[in-house]
């Protein structure tokens, strides 16, 4: 039997517990993985702002931590990839799956997963081991579960927002993901990336400096 349960944090909320503050996002993340077990399928979706900062723990090959920007980041700080990994990746037990969709700038390795696949608009794929070349390698995998993250762009890029899809500004990753899943309910990861590539090749971002590269991390 399938059981669906969800928790939302949106900026327009009047309920203070559902506003996307740093503490509320962390609380929702902990709720997501709490008591998860084999057979569970979890989804984490975020559309917002991303950032990067100097890595002080020496566990990043490029020397930077990637981070999400909660609504109160100016006072409470960023939500850094190390903390995200510890909260929703490390607890995953054998047989559990987590799919994350992060439509934000600088989000390529925001879950700190060990392997990433860079997909270019031409359809080419490049796999990269994120544990190679780090000054102080740290295991950041799961407890046997599967974690997959689709990110809007690479760590040093800005995510694309465009009106080319519907006439209204929208995140390119969010739109292409929802349309692909709606049109093809049964998908492999490879087919999903191919569909992303088709959307990307047909549309161009309108914001200067934005990227339409999609990053898949496992």
Secondary structure as UniProt FT lines:
FT   TURN            11..12
FT   TURN            16..17
FT   HELIX           22..33
FT   TURN            34..35
FT   TURN            38..39
FT   STRAND          41..47
FT   STRAND          50..54
FT   TURN            61..62
FT   STRAND          64..68
FT   TURN            71..72
FT   HELIX           73..76
FT   STRAND          79..80
FT   HELIX           81..84
FT   HELIX           85..89
FT   TURN            90..91
FT   TURN            94..95
FT   STRAND          97..103
FT   TURN            105..106
FT   TURN            108..111
FT   STRAND          115..119
FT   TURN            121..122
FT   STRAND          125..129
FT   TURN            130..133
FT   TURN            135..136
FT   STRAND          143..144
FT   STRAND          146..151
FT   TURN            155..156
FT   STRAND          158..159
FT   STRAND          161..162
FT   TURN            164..166
FT   STRAND          170..171
FT   HELIX           172..183
FT   HELIX           189..202
FT   TURN            208..209
FT   STRAND          210..211
FT   STRAND          214..217
//
